[in-house]
Amino acid sequence: MAFDFLAGASLRRGALGIAAAAALVMSGCALQPRVPTTTNASTSLATQTSREYHGRFAVQYNDQNGTQRNAYGNFDWQETGDTVTLQLRNPLGQTMAIVTSSPSLATLELPNRQPVSADNVSLLMQNTLGFALPVEGLRYWLQPSAAPSSRAQTTLDPESNNGRPKEIRQDGWTIDYLAYADAPATGVKRVNLSRNEPPLDIKLVLDQ
């Protein structure tokens, strides 16, 4: 499925979506199939303690009034140990939000506003931005593997010789791996995430 938000017409529609969904965010200044098998996911994070991902995102969600909204732009993901810092930027390069998640605390910064904190990063993003990226799950799904905290149904890629996943279903999410990087690069290139309740569709393109 092509990323419509990269096209010019979608750019204009998405810009309206961002403005409606994150009016507070967009204030003037920016911050500087094999047969599926169900198993207990036991994959742990790789031994390395630091990871970085850069790419583009598109999010489709319903606001508090049930109106469908869209947000899209670029993202920078920095992971050190148990702490993740996620920066979301609009197509013009302005920072929409900076989210920092650790086991004990989550913090979200908006332009020209004091940071807000909460115990749960998903609730913090939902209450502030109108949508929430599954940060804790993404730490594993981007590797790609199921998170070890709950049961997962994994379908392996029949065209792969190294057992990489084609789809993971976990915690109400369906994670579809659409493309992997071409050698010599490694890792996920395109992945879609979706859930039914509340409705949320996320498309990610990772730059290698």
C-alpha positions in Angstrom: 0.0 0.0 0.0 1.5 3.3 -1.0 2.0 6.0 1.5 -0.5 8.5 0.2 0.7 11.1 2.6 3.8 11.5 0.6 1.8 12.8 -2.4 1.1 16.4 -2.8 -2.7 16.1 -2.6 -2.5 14.1 0.6 -0.1 16.6 2.0 -2.7 19.2 1.8 -5.3 17.0 3.4 -3.0 15.8 6.1 -2.0 19.4 7.0 -5.6 20.1 7.7 -5.8 17.0 9.8 -2.8 18.0 11.9 -4.2 21.4 12.5 -7.5 20.0 13.6 -6.1 17.2 15.7 -3.2 19.1 17.3 -4.0 22.7 17.4 -2.1 23.1 20.6 0.9 21.3 19.2 1.1 23.5 16.1 1.8 26.7 17.9 4.1 29.2 16.4 7.6 28.1 17.5 9.2 24.7 17.3 11.3 23.0 19.9 15.0 23.0 18.9 2.6 -16.6 5.7 3.4 -19.6 7.3 0.6 -21.1 9.4 0.3 -18.8 12.4 1.5 -20.2 15.6 0.5 -18.9 19.0 3.2 -18.9 21.6 4.3 -17.1 24.7 6.5 -14.5 23.3 9.8 -14.8 25.0 12.0 -12.8 22.7 14.0 -10.3 24.7 15.6 -7.1 23.6 18.9 -7.5 21.8 22.0 -7.2 23.8 22.8 -3.7 22.5 21.4 -1.0 24.8 21.0 1.8 22.3 19.0 2.1 19.1 17.9 4.8 16.8 15.2 4.9 14.1 14.4 7.7 11.7 11.6 7.8 9.3 8.0 8.9 8.4 4.7 8.3 10.1 1.0 8.6 9.2 -1.7 8.1 11.7 -5.4 7.9 11.2 -7.6 8.0 14.3 -11.0 9.3 15.6 -11.1 12.3 17.8 -13.3 12.6 20.9 -16.2 13.5 18.8 -15.8 10.4 16.6 -14.5 12.4 13.6 -11.8 10.8 11.6 -8.5 12.7 11.8 -5.1 12.3 10.2 -1.6 13.3 11.4 1.6 12.6 9.6 5.2 13.8 9.4 8.7 12.6 10.4 9.9 10.9 13.5 13.2 10.4 15.4 13.3 7.5 17.9 16.2 7.2 20.4 16.3 4.2 22.7 18.8 3.9 25.5 18.2 1.0 27.9 14.6 1.2 29.2 14.2 4.9 28.1 12.7 5.9 24.8 12.7 9.5 23.4 10.4 10.0 20.5 10.3 13.2 18.5 7.4 13.9 16.1 7.8 16.6 13.5 5.3 17.9 11.0 6.1 18.0 7.2 7.6 21.4 7.6 10.1 20.2 10.1 8.6 21.8 13.2 8.5 19.7 16.3 5.0 18.6 17.2 5.9 16.8 20.4 8.8 15.2 22.2 7.8 12.1 24.2 10.1 10.5 26.8 9.1 7.1 28.2 10.8 5.2 31.0 9.5 2.4 33.3 8.7 4.9 36.1 7.6 8.1 34.2 6.5 9.4 30.9 6.9 13.1 29.9 5.6 15.0 26.9 6.7 18.4 25.7 4.8 20.7 23.4 6.2 23.9 21.8 5.9 26.9 24.1 4.4 24.8 26.9 5.6 23.3 30.1 6.3 19.5 30.0 3.5 17.3 31.3 4.1 13.9 33.0 2.2 10.8 33.7 2.8 7.2 34.7 1.5 5.8 31.4 2.9 7.0 28.1 -0.1 5.9 26.1 -2.6 7.8 28.2 -0.3 10.8 28.2 -0.2 10.9 24.4 -3.9 10.2 24.0 -4.9 13.0 26.3 -2.5 15.5 24.8 -2.3 14.7 21.1 -5.5 12.8 20.5 -3.7 9.6 19.5 -1.1 7.4 21.1 1.7 5.4 19.5 2.3 2.0 21.2 5.8 3.0 22.4 6.3 0.0 24.7 5.3 -2.5 22.0 7.3 -0.7 19.3 10.5 -1.3 21.2 10.1 -5.0 20.2 8.0 -4.8 17.1 10.6 -2.7 15.3 13.4 -5.3 15.9 11.2 -7.2 14.7 9.9 -9.5 17.4 6.9 -10.0 19.7 7.1 -8.3 23.1 7.8 -10.8 25.9 5.2 -9.3 28.2 2.1 -11.1 26.7 1.0 -13.8 24.3 1.4 -13.2 20.6 0.4 -14.9 17.4 3.2 -14.7 14.9 3.1 -15.5 11.1 6.5 -15.9 9.6 7.4 -14.6 6.1 7.3 -17.5 3.7 9.8 -15.8 1.4 12.4 -15.4 4.1 15.1 -17.8 5.0 15.8 -16.3 8.4 12.4 -16.7 10.0 11.5 -13.0 10.1 7.9 -12.2 10.9 5.3 -11.3 8.3 2.6 -10.4 10.9 2.3 -10.2 14.7 -0.9 -10.0 16.6 -0.5 -8.9 20.2 -2.3 -6.8 22.8 -5.1 -6.0 20.4 -2.7 -4.8 17.7 -2.0 -6.3 14.3 1.5 -5.5 13.1 2.0 -6.1 9.3 5.6 -6.1 8.0 5.3 -4.8 4.4 9.0 -4.5 3.6 12.5 -5.2 4.9 15.6 -3.3 4.0 17.6 -4.6 1.1 21.1 -5.9 1.8 23.6 -4.8 3.0 21.1 -2.9 5.2 19.1 -4.8 7.7 15.9 -4.4 9.6 12.3 -3.3 9.0 11.6 -0.8 6.2 7.8 -0.5 6.2 5.3 -1.6 8.8 1.7 -1.0 9.4 0.0 -1.2 12.8 -3.7 -1.3 13.4 -6.3 -1.9 16.2 -10.0 -1.9 16.2 -10.8 -0.3 19.6 -10.4 2.5 19.7 -9.7 2.7 15.9 -6.2 3.5 15.1 -4.1 3.0 12.0 -0.3 3.7 11.9 2.0 3.6 9.0 5.7 3.8 9.4 8.5 4.0 6.9 12.0 3.6 8.4 15.0 5.2 6.7 18.1 3.0 6.7 
